[in-house]
């Protein structure tokens, strides 16, 4: 006897659990977007603090962009998933590409409405981000060329992160001054670097966990080179973050916060290399998520809160 069909709510619960965990992703995206708004305000050295709706618009738009990224992956990896990963939600029939496309379009309508309601000037960075996302979905019309060049594939797809970050900062500076504050470049660079760290951290596996048809960096480069690239991206991100922090007078505090995490990451990599298994590989991913939270909390959110408290009557 066939099991009863799943309800629509249950289907989408399972989909998000497997492909886009709302709670875990939401926490990281909230840190990411809130840091962008906070750092922009800190650069402007302006009072009062950022408007609450600036944080809300930045978070909602960024969350929907990352959701659209997941949907874009479902489309561009459709053929490979059916061949190599039939257990995923789309190949096994849990959800359909048409349903996902409807959600992606609905997300765009919400993003558009939020931009029009908050500040019409946000349409420009939103359009640029959408355009890049559309090109990514089509693999820039050179899929085979990109697949043969993993590093080029990586950075071209990760450019969506600084574009989203720029949009989030614009939720603060655009209605206030109309122009980006000086010093924003280092922050955008740190965010871009952290994108490398996140992507590498989630695609490094122990040899026994590699799957045929799934491209991971540990498979492409070997676990030693892939984990070295992961640690190097973290170090470069820290350098950019400290340079960004110097623009708001918190470079020493930023260095004191990030260096211990870097040392913990180096130790985690050492443990992975000496005993590559499912547990040690998962620890790399956990350190990556922790690093991301620490980075965004220390770079923008905590300094903003401290400045607000220091200037409160």
C-alpha positions as CSV (number, residue, x, y, z in Angstrom):
1,X,0.0,0.0,0.0
2,X,1.3,3.4,-1.0
3,X,1.8,6.0,1.9
4,X,-0.8,8.8,1.9
5,X,0.3,12.0,0.1
6,X,2.1,14.6,2.1
7,X,0.3,17.9,2.8
8,X,1.6,21.0,1.1
9,X,2.9,22.4,4.4
10,X,4.7,19.1,5.2
11,X,6.3,19.0,1.7
12,X,7.7,22.5,2.1
13,X,8.8,21.9,5.7
14,X,10.9,18.9,4.4
15,X,12.2,21.0,1.5
16,X,13.5,23.8,3.7
17,X,14.9,21.2,6.2
18,X,16.9,19.5,3.4
19,X,17.8,22.4,1.1
20,X,17.4,25.7,2.9
21,X,17.1,25.4,6.7
22,X,15.3,28.6,7.6
23,X,16.5,28.9,11.2
24,X,20.2,28.3,10.5
25,X,20.2,30.4,7.4
26,X,18.1,33.1,8.9
27,X,20.5,33.5,11.8
28,X,23.5,33.9,9.5
29,X,21.7,36.2,7.1
30,X,20.4,38.3,10.1
31,X,24.0,38.8,11.3
32,X,25.1,39.5,7.7
33,X,22.5,42.1,7.0
34,X,22.5,43.7,10.4
35,X,26.2,44.1,10.3
36,X,26.0,45.8,6.9
37,X,23.4,48.4,8.2
38,X,25.4,48.9,11.4
39,X,28.7,49.3,9.7
40,X,27.4,51.9,7.3
41,X,26.0,53.9,10.1
42,X,29.2,53.7,12.0
43,X,31.1,55.0,9.0
44,X,28.7,57.9,8.7
45,X,29.2,58.8,12.4
46,X,25.7,60.0,12.4
47,X,22.9,60.2,15.0
48,X,20.3,58.9,15.6
49,X,21.0,55.1,15.1
50,X,19.8,53.3,12.0
51,X,16.0,53.1,11.6
52,X,14.5,49.8,12.6
53,X,13.0,49.4,9.2
54,X,16.5,49.6,7.6
55,X,17.4,46.4,9.4
56,X,14.1,44.8,8.5
57,X,14.3,45.7,4.8
58,X,18.0,44.6,4.6
59,X,17.3,41.2,6.3
60,X,14.1,40.4,4.3
61,X,15.7,41.3,0.9
62,X,18.9,39.4,1.7
63,X,17.0,36.4,3.0
64,X,14.9,36.3,-0.2
65,X,18.1,36.7,-2.4
66,X,19.7,33.7,-0.7
67,X,16.4,31.7,-1.2
68,X,16.5,32.7,-4.8
69,X,20.1,31.5,-5.0
70,X,19.0,28.1,-3.7
71,X,16.2,28.0,-6.3
72,X,18.6,28.9,-9.0
73,X,20.8,26.0,-8.0
74,X,17.9,23.7,-8.3
75,X,17.4,24.8,-11.9
76,X,21.1,24.8,-13.0
77,X,21.8,21.5,-11.3
78,X,18.6,19.8,-12.4
79,X,20.1,17.3,-14.9
80,X,23.0,16.4,-12.6
81,X,20.7,15.9,-9.6
82,X,18.5,13.5,-11.6
83,X,21.5,11.5,-12.6
84,X,23.7,11.6,-9.5
85,X,21.5,12.7,-6.6
86,X,18.0,11.3,-7.1
87,X,17.3,11.5,-3.3
88,X,17.1,15.3,-3.5
89,X,13.7,17.0,-3.3
90,X,13.2,17.8,-6.9
91,X,14.3,14.5,-8.5
92,X,12.3,12.5,-6.0
93,X,9.2,14.6,-6.7
94,X,8.8,16.3,-3.3
95,X,8.5,19.7,-5.0
96,X,8.6,20.8,-8.7
97,X,10.7,23.3,-10.5
98,X,7.5,25.1,-11.5
99,X,6.6,25.5,-7.8
100,X,10.1,26.7,-7.0
101,X,9.9,29.2,-9.9
102,X,6.7,30.6,-8.5
103,X,8.3,31.1,-5.1
104,X,11.3,32.8,-6.8
105,X,9.0,35.2,-8.7
106,X,7.0,35.8,-5.5
107,X,10.2,36.7,-3.7
108,X,11.1,39.2,-6.4
109,X,7.7,40.8,-6.1
110,X,8.2,41.2,-2.4
111,X,11.7,42.6,-2.9
112,X,10.4,45.1,-5.4
113,X,7.6,46.2,-3.2
114,X,9.9,46.6,-0.2
115,X,12.3,48.8,-2.3
116,X,9.5,50.9,-3.7
117,X,8.1,51.4,-0.2
118,X,11.4,52.2,1.6
119,X,13.5,54.1,-1.0
120,X,13.1,54.0,-4.8
121,X,16.9,54.4,-5.1
122,X,17.2,50.8,-3.9
123,X,15.9,49.7,-7.3
124,X,19.3,50.2,-8.9
125,X,21.4,47.9,-6.6
126,X,18.5,45.4,-6.6
127,X,18.4,45.3,-10.4
128,X,22.1,44.7,-10.5
129,X,21.8,41.9,-8.0
130,X,18.9,40.3,-10.0
131,X,20.9,40.6,-13.2
132,X,23.9,38.8,-11.7
133,X,21.6,36.1,-10.2
134,X,20.0,35.5,-13.6
135,X,23.4,35.2,-15.3
136,X,24.5,32.7,-12.6
137,X,21.3,30.7,-13.2
138,X,22.4,30.4,-16.8
139,X,26.0,29.8,-15.8
140,X,26.9,32.9,-17.7
141,X,26.2,30.9,-20.9
142,X,29.6,29.2,-20.6
143,X,28.9,26.3,-18.3
144,X,31.5,23.9,-19.6
145,X,34.2,26.5,-19.6
146,X,33.4,27.5,-16.0
147,X,33.2,23.9,-14.7
148,X,36.6,23.3,-16.1
149,X,37.9,26.2,-14.1
150,X,36.8,25.7,-10.5
151,X,38.4,28.9,-9.1
152,X,36.8,31.1,-11.7
153,X,33.5,29.3,-11.2
154,X,33.8,30.0,-7.5
155,X,34.5,33.8,-7.6
156,X,32.1,34.6,-10.3
157,X,29.3,32.9,-8.4
158,X,30.4,34.5,-5.0
159,X,30.1,38.0,-6.4
160,X,26.4,37.8,-5.5
161,X,27.5,38.2,-1.9
162,X,29.1,41.6,-2.1
163,X,26.3,42.8,-4.3
164,X,23.8,41.7,-1.7
165,X,26.0,43.3,1.0
166,X,26.1,46.6,-0.9
167,X,22.3,46.6,-1.1
168,X,22.0,46.0,2.7
169,X,24.4,48.9,3.4
170,X,22.3,51.1,1.1
171,X,19.3,50.5,3.4
172,X,21.2,52.8,5.8
173,X,23.1,55.3,3.7
174,X,20.8,55.8,0.7
175,X,17.9,57.5,2.5
176,X,20.3,59.4,4.8
177,X,22.9,60.8,2.4
178,X,22.3,59.3,-1.1
179,X,26.0,58.3,-1.5
180,X,28.0,55.4,0.0
181,X,30.3,56.5,3.0
182,X,34.0,56.4,2.5
183,X,35.6,53.2,3.8
184,X,32.9,50.9,2.7
185,X,35.2,49.0,0.3
186,X,37.0,47.1,3.0
187,X,33.8,45.9,4.5
188,X,32.5,44.7,1.1
189,X,35.9,43.0,0.6
190,X,35.6,41.2,4.0
191,X,32.1,40.0,3.1
192,X,33.4,38.7,-0.3
193,X,36.2,36.9,1.4
194,X,33.8,35.4,3.9
195,X,31.8,34.1,1.0
196,X,34.9,32.0,0.0
197,X,35.2,30.7,3.5
198,X,31.6,29.6,3.7
199,X,31.7,28.0,0.3
200,X,34.9,26.2,0.9
201,X,33.9,25.1,4.4
202,X,30.7,23.4,3.3
203,X,32.4,21.6,0.4
204,X,35.3,19.9,2.1
205,X,34.7,16.3,2.9
206,X,36.6,13.3,4.1
207,X,37.6,10.9,1.3
208,X,35.1,8.2,2.4
209,X,32.3,10.8,2.2
210,X,32.9,11.9,-1.4
211,X,30.1,11.1,-3.8
212,X,30.3,10.4,-7.5
213,X,29.0,13.3,-9.5
214,X,29.3,15.8,-6.7
215,X,32.1,18.4,-7.1
216,X,33.7,19.2,-3.8
217,X,36.9,21.2,-3.3
218,X,38.5,18.3,-1.4
219,X,37.8,16.1,-4.4
220,X,39.2,18.7,-6.9
221,X,42.2,19.8,-4.9
222,X,42.8,17.2,-2.3
223,X,42.0,17.7,1.4
224,X,45.3,19.4,2.2
225,X,45.1,22.0,-0.5
226,X,41.4,22.5,-0.1
227,X,41.6,23.0,3.7
228,X,44.6,25.3,3.2
229,X,42.5,27.4,0.8
230,X,39.8,27.5,3.5
231,X,42.1,28.7,6.2
232,X,43.8,31.2,3.8
233,X,40.4,32.7,2.9
234,X,39.7,33.1,6.6
235,X,43.0,34.9,7.1
236,X,42.5,37.2,4.2
237,X,39.0,37.9,5.4
238,X,40.3,38.8,8.8
239,X,42.8,41.2,7.2
240,X,40.0,43.0,5.3
241,X,37.9,43.0,8.4
242,X,40.6,44.6,10.5
243,X,41.2,47.2,7.8
244,X,37.5,47.9,7.8
245,X,37.4,48.2,11.5
246,X,40.2,50.7,11.4
247,X,37.8,53.0,9.5
248,X,35.6,53.1,12.6
249,X,38.3,53.0,15.2
250,X,37.9,49.4,16.4
251,X,40.9,47.7,14.6
252,X,42.5,46.5,17.8
253,X,39.3,45.0,19.2
254,X,38.6,43.4,15.9
255,X,42.1,41.8,15.8
256,X,41.8,40.6,19.4
257,X,38.4,39.0,18.5
258,X,39.3,37.3,15.2
259,X,42.8,36.0,15.9
260,X,41.7,33.4,18.6
261,X,39.1,32.2,16.1
262,X,41.8,31.9,13.4
263,X,43.9,29.8,15.8
264,X,41.0,27.6,16.6
265,X,40.4,27.2,12.8
266,X,44.0,26.2,12.3
267,X,43.8,23.6,15.0
268,X,40.5,22.3,13.5
269,X,42.3,21.9,10.1
270,X,45.2,20.1,11.8
271,X,42.8,17.6,13.4
272,X,41.0,17.1,10.0
273,X,44.3,16.4,8.2
274,X,45.5,14.0,10.9
275,X,42.1,12.1,11.0
276,X,39.9,13.0,8.0
277,X,36.5,11.6,8.8
278,X,32.8,12.6,8.9
279,X,33.2,14.2,12.3
280,X,36.3,16.2,11.6
281,X,34.9,17.4,8.3
282,X,31.7,18.6,10.0
283,X,33.8,20.4,12.5
284,X,35.3,22.5,9.7
285,X,31.8,23.5,8.7
286,X,30.8,24.3,12.3
287,X,33.9,26.5,12.7
288,X,33.0,28.3,9.4
289,X,29.5,29.1,10.7
290,X,30.9,30.2,14.1
291,X,33.5,32.4,12.3
292,X,30.8,34.1,10.3
293,X,28.8,35.0,13.3
294,X,31.8,36.3,15.2
295,X,32.9,38.3,12.2
296,X,29.7,40.1,11.7
297,X,28.9,40.6,15.3
298,X,32.4,42.1,16.0
299,X,32.6,44.2,12.9
300,X,29.3,46.0,12.9
301,X,26.7,44.9,15.4
302,X,28.6,45.1,18.7
303,X,30.4,48.4,17.9
304,X,27.1,50.0,16.9
305,X,25.5,48.9,20.2
306,X,28.4,50.1,22.2
307,X,28.3,53.5,20.4
308,X,24.6,53.8,21.0
309,X,25.0,53.1,24.7
310,X,27.9,55.5,25.0
311,X,25.9,58.3,23.5
312,X,22.6,57.6,25.3
313,X,21.5,60.3,27.7
